[in-house]
């Protein structure tokens, strides 16, 4: 299950994680965000222990979102060892999310 992150706990939950972290930048009013959520949840449950999945509501975490140049949502950003290693925009199918994540696991 995805962990909800905020500006306050982003560093602890994402940047200091021992395993790669997929961050779903989303908002309550964003329909494509709701469309991609089931695929993100499947990726999360199928990769437990190898991948951490976090969700950041851009309305509540504006400082973090703008700090990483998030202009459109949904944006899926992959962090490894505290660094942003990949980023995709849009409601992608699970297979494409796995294509982005797999090389980093």
C-alpha positions in Angstrom: 0.0 0.0 0.0 1.2 3.5 -0.8 2.5 5.8 1.9 1.1 9.3 1.9 4.0 11.8 2.0 4.1 15.6 2.6 6.7 18.3 2.5 7.4 17.5 6.1 8.2 13.8 5.8 9.3 13.6 2.1 13.0 13.5 3.0 12.6 10.8 5.6 10.2 8.6 3.6 11.7 9.1 0.1 15.2 10.4 0.1 16.5 8.4 3.0 14.8 5.1 1.9 17.0 2.0 1.7 15.1 0.8 -1.4 13.9 2.6 -4.6 10.8 4.8 -4.1 8.1 5.5 -6.7 6.4 8.8 -5.9 2.9 9.4 -7.4 2.4 13.2 -7.6 -1.4 13.6 -7.7 -4.4 15.7 -6.7 -7.9 15.0 -5.6 -9.4 16.9 -8.6 -7.3 15.1 -11.2 -9.2 12.4 -13.1 -6.1 10.9 -14.8 -4.5 10.6 -11.3 -7.5 8.5 -10.3 -7.2 6.4 -13.4 -3.5 5.5 -12.8 -4.0 4.8 -9.0 -5.0 1.1 -9.4 -1.9 0.4 -11.6 0.3 2.2 -9.1 -1.2 0.1 -6.2 -0.6 -3.1 -8.2 3.0 -2.2 -8.8 3.3 -1.5 -5.0 1.8 -4.8 -3.9 3.7 -6.9 -6.4 7.1 -5.3 -5.4 6.8 -5.2 -1.6 10.3 -5.2 0.0 11.9 -4.1 -3.3 10.1 -0.9 -4.0 8.4 1.6 -1.8 5.5 3.5 -3.2 4.5 7.0 -1.9 1.7 9.4 -2.9 2.2 13.2 -2.6 -0.9 15.4 -3.0 0.5 18.4 -4.9 -2.0 20.7 -3.4 -0.7 19.9 0.1 3.0 19.4 -0.9 3.5 22.3 -3.2 7.1 23.0 -2.0 8.2 19.5 -2.8 6.3 19.3 -6.1 7.7 22.6 -7.4 11.2 21.6 -6.1 11.2 18.7 -8.5 9.6 20.6 -11.4 6.3 18.8 -11.3 4.2 20.8 -13.9 1.6 18.2 -14.9 -0.1 15.4 -13.0 -0.1 12.6 -12.6 3.7 12.4 -12.5 5.4 9.3 -11.4 8.9 9.9 -10.2 11.4 7.2 -9.2 14.0 8.0 -6.5 17.0 5.8 -5.7 19.6 6.5 -3.0 18.1 9.9 -2.5 18.2 11.0 -6.2 15.6 11.4 -8.9 16.5 8.8 -11.5 13.4 8.7 -13.7 10.1 10.6 -14.2 7.1 10.1 -16.4 3.9 12.1 -16.9 0.5 10.8 -17.6 -1.8 7.9 -16.7 0.3 5.0 -17.8 -0.6 1.3 -17.8 1.0 -0.9 -15.3 3.3 -2.5 -17.9 4.9 0.9 -18.7 5.2 1.8 -15.0 7.1 -1.6 -14.5 9.3 -0.8 -17.5 10.4 2.4 -15.8 10.8 0.8 -12.3 12.3 -2.7 -13.1 15.9 -1.6 -14.1 16.3 0.1 -10.7 15.1 -2.8 -8.5 
